[in-house]
Amino acid sequence: MSSARARWVLAVTGLLWVGAVAGGMTVLARYAYTAGPLSASPARWPGDSALRPTPGHFLLVMLAHPLCPCTRASLTELQEVMARAGSRVDAHVLFLRPERAAAAWEQGPLWQRAASIPGVTVSKDEGGVEARRFGATTSGHVLLFDAGGQLRFSGGITDSRGHEGNNAGRAAVEALLAREEARAQSPVYGCALEDPRPLLAGGARP
């Protein structure tokens, strides 16, 4: 092979490699910043919920999928919220438990992570009943109700899938808990709560 032909082959190979890397990075970025659907949430605390608000306290609920890797970041942000809010808020993390799941299926590392956050109560959500009640379809969805039972915030508290750090959703929740004005919604980045069948069948994570 002549030196000119060798240089041409190397140039083409280099361009193909750069294109492949750029394409892969674009796909990853698109995935990381694609939010889940944000369904309508109840404007007031749903009276048929199994959770019971404490009079005079804010109540925060996070709906979570126990196998969603993105939700670890949501729990880290929740820990930041709880460290600042103290006793002003009662917080619950509800982990989806499909109807045909094996015993303790939902009690994995994310359950333990949530349970380690001071002030957070962890429970299972049998069949996703509470998730539907709160209009949550994506893991990591947070709802904040004030002491009067009015919904003040509905959305996510991360900036993208699995990304930890300052973000508009967490800032809004912290401001509202400090009785300041803030946005009422934020995109939710996480796995779908609605269809657990691939997980039950041993398939890939959502």
N, C-alpha and C positions, 0 to 999 in steps of 0.2 A: 504494500500500500504506500502510495506516495505521501510525502509530508503534507502537501496541500489537501489531499483527500482525508488524511488523518485529522487535520485541523477542522475540516468541514464536519466530519463525523462527531468530533468532540463538541463542536459548537451546537450541533443539532441535539446531541445527547444532553448537553447542559440546559438548553432551552426547554426540552421536554421535562427534565427534572425540576426546573424552576416552576414550570407550569403545573406539574403534579403537586408540588408542595403548596403552591398558592391555592390550587383548587381544594386541597385537603383542608387548609387553614380556613378557607371561605366556608366550607361545609361545617366545620367545627364551630366557627363563630356564629353561623346562622342557627345551629342547634342550640348553642349556649344562650342566645338572645331571643329565642322563640318562646313566648309565654304561653301558658295553658289558657284554655277558654275561661273567661270570667263570667260566671252565671249570676243571675240576680240573687241577692242575699236578702233575708228578711229585714225590714226596716226596724223592727223591734225584736226583743228577745222572744224566741218561740216558746210559748208556754208548755208545749208538749215535749220539750227536750228533757232528757234524763238529768241534765246538769241543773243545779240550783244556785242562782246568784246569791252572794252575801249582801245583805242590805247596806247601802252606802259605799260599795266597792265597785270599781270597774271590773269587768269580766272579759278575759281574753281567751279565745279558743283557737287552737291550731289543729287542722285536720291533716293527718300524715299517713303515708304509705310506709310500712315497716321495712321495705326492701328498696326504697328509693335512695340512691346514692346522693342525689341533689339535696335531700332533706337534712343531711348533716349540717350544711351551711345555714339552713333556716333555723336549726336548733342553736347554732352558735350565736346567731343574731338574736334569738329569743333570750338567750342567757344575758346578752348585753342589755336588752330591754328590762329584764327582771332585776339586774344589778342596780339600775337607776330608779326603777319604780318602787321597789320595796313593797310595803304592805298596802299600797294603794290599789293593787290589782290582784285578783285571783286568776290564775292561769291554768288552763287545762290543755293537754295534748292528747288527742284521740287518735289511736292507731287503727286503721282499717283491719277488720278481721272477716274475711269472706266466710260464707255460711258453711262451706265444706272443708275449711282449713283444718289442719292437724292441731292437736293440743299445743298451746303456747306458741303457735306459728308466728304471732305478731310480736313476741317478746324477745327480739333480737338486740343487736348492738344499738340501734337507734332508740329503742324503748329504754334501754339502760342509760343512754346519753340524756334523754329527756328527763328521766327520773332523777338524774344527778343535779338538775338545775334547782336551786332553792326557790321555793314558792310555787313550783309546778306540780300539778297532779296529773298522773298518766293513767289513761283508761283505754279499754278496747272499744271499738265501734263495730258492734255486731252487724254484719251485712251492709255496712255503710249507711245505716239509718240516719245517724246524726249528720253525716256529710251531706246527704240529700236534704236534710232539714235546714242546714245552713247554706245550701246552695254551693257547696264546695266540690269541684271536680278535679282539682290539682293538688298534689301533696305539697304541704307548706303553706296552704291558704290560712290566713289569720283573720279573725273577726274580733273587733273590740267593741264592746257595749259599755255605755256609761252607767252610772249608778241608777239612772231612771229607766234603764232597759232599752235605750235608743242606740241603734247601730251608729258608730262613729267612724269605723274604718273597716274596709274589706279588701284584702289583697295579699301580696307577698312582701316579705321583709328581706329579700336579697336582690342584688342588682342584675343577676343572671343565674343560670343553672350552676349550682355548686360554688358560687362566688361569695366569699366572706368579705366583710368590710362595710364601710359607711355606704348607705344607700337611702333613697328617698322614702321607701316604705317604712323602714325602721325609724327614720327620723320623724315621720308623720305619727307613728304610734307613740314615740317618746314625747312628742309635743302635745298630743292629745291627752296623754296621762298627766302632763304638767298643766292641763287646762288651758292650753294655747290653741290657736287656730292652726289647722293643718289640712292637707289633702285628705280626701275620704277614700280614695282607691289607689291601688298600685298593681302592676302586673304580677302574676304568680309564676315562678319558674320552678317546675318540678315534674314528677311523673304523674300520669293519669291515675286518678283514684277509681275510675268507673269500672274498669274491666280487669279483675284480678285473675282471670282464667289461665293466661299463659304462665303465671307464677305457680298456680296450683298444679299445672301439668308438668312442672319442672322446666319450663321454657326459659327464654332469656328474660333478663330484668327489663322493666318498661323503659 
